[in-house]
Amino acid sequence: MSILDKAKNKTQEMSGRAKQSIGRATDDRSLEAKGQRERVGGALKNAVHKVKDAFT
């Protein structure tokens, strides 16, 4: 996995974390859920890439 991929995934994860926090603070359930999906998506991509790296 390239450094660029890692950075993109981490950015997605951090962006999702921010959206989730803002949604929670403003009581916007939709934004909170969207942020959670982005955060989990970024973390999942990182996990998949770590597994791939382990086998290559």
Contacts in CASP RR format, 6 or more apart in sequence:
PFRMAT RR
TARGET T0000
AUTHOR 0000-0000-0000
METHOD contacts of the structure
MODEL  1
MSILDKAKNKTQEMSGRAKQSIGRATDDRSLEAKGQRERVGGALKNAVHK
VKDAFT
1 49 0 8 1.000
1 50 0 8 1.000
1 52 0 8 1.000
1 53 0 8 1.000
5 45 0 8 1.000
5 49 0 8 1.000
6 46 0 8 1.000
6 49 0 8 1.000
9 42 0 8 1.000
9 43 0 8 1.000
9 45 0 8 1.000
9 46 0 8 1.000
9 49 0 8 1.000
10 42 0 8 1.000
10 46 0 8 1.000
12 38 0 8 1.000
12 39 0 8 1.000
12 41 0 8 1.000
12 42 0 8 1.000
12 45 0 8 1.000
13 38 0 8 1.000
13 39 0 8 1.000
13 41 0 8 1.000
13 42 0 8 1.000
13 43 0 8 1.000
13 46 0 8 1.000
15 35 0 8 1.000
15 38 0 8 1.000
16 34 0 8 1.000
16 35 0 8 1.000
16 36 0 8 1.000
16 37 0 8 1.000
16 38 0 8 1.000
16 39 0 8 1.000
17 35 0 8 1.000
17 39 0 8 1.000
18 35 0 8 1.000
19 31 0 8 1.000
19 32 0 8 1.000
19 34 0 8 1.000
19 35 0 8 1.000
19 38 0 8 1.000
20 31 0 8 1.000
20 32 0 8 1.000
20 35 0 8 1.000
20 36 0 8 1.000
20 39 0 8 1.000
22 28 0 8 1.000
22 31 0 8 1.000
23 29 0 8 1.000
23 31 0 8 1.000
23 32 0 8 1.000
23 35 0 8 1.000
24 32 0 8 1.000
END
